[in-house]
Amino acid sequence: MKRTLAVIAILALNTLAAAIVSGQTINLKVSDSLLELNQKWAAAYKTTHPTADIRVSADTAAAAFVALAAKQAEVVIVPRSMRYQEAQACTAALGSRPTEAKLAVNGLAVYVNSNNPVAELNYNELYQIFRGESKNWKEFDGGKDQAISIYVLSTNAVPGELFNAEVMSGRGFAAEAHVVAGSDLLKALAADPQAIGFGALSAADGVKLMSIKRAPSSTPVLPTEDNIAKQIYPIARCVFSYSSPAAADGSSQYLDWIRGAEGQRVAREAGFYALPAASRSTP
């Protein structure tokens, strides 16, 4: 009887602890381009954890790390890994390096008009095109003697932020680039034989996907869902979380949920890619 009562008491304490954790406030600072994704994650989590209070605010990735070091956020969620100086500042302020975890994968495709014979480009060639330094397709292997028309998404959009950071080193696009909405991109490229642009991976008539390589000596890779998720394709990188050493258990529980089946489903619906199983099991 005493053993039974002890077991019941332990179960009751565990249930109480779980209830307390689920009701904790979680303060998140996220990158601007990830605000919508994080709002979707928070809303989905609350459907099964109704007492959870997840407070999401957005700023630049750099500002998010400043907030983490200043103990104004328990967790930051950003579209890139922590930089050396950010790690130093957080470690000095918090006593140890924040805990890193991968939450999802972000990737995009580069498109040209289907009549364009150019089949592959490297990062340097993409940079020259989108900065307006290369202006004619004949400069590239198999290209026709015709001007290049550049189509871009805003750097506030998820693909725009990724392309600008990953390929353009944050320097932005040529002044003559046509800024279009994501929903209009493929239509614009299909209508313009000279066009090149980037956006979410999709299929459409009148456009073709480009194989991309990071360096001239690299192997070109065509974007597919699997190649992007596994980051075999170069224009892809993880969404990361960094947690304060003092973050409450509720934060860890929430991040575990994001990395689980339901959180990854939400990420896919928001236009991201699920983490490969190996990346979910370890940070």
Secondary structure, DSSP 4 states (H G I P E B T S, - for coil): -HHHHHHHHHHHHHHHHHHHHHTSEEEEEEEGGGHHHHHHHHHHHHHH-TT-EEEEEEE-HHHHHHHHHTTS-SEEEESSPPPHHHHHHHHHHHSSPPEEEEEEEEE-EEEEETT----EEEHHHHHHHHTTS--BGGGSTT--SSB-EEEE--TTSHHHHHHHHHTSTT----TTPEE--HHHHHHHHHH-TTEEEEES----TTEEEPEEESSTTSPPB---HHHHHTT-SSSEEEEEEEE-TT--HHHHHHHHHHHSHHHHHHHHHTT-BPPPHHHHH--
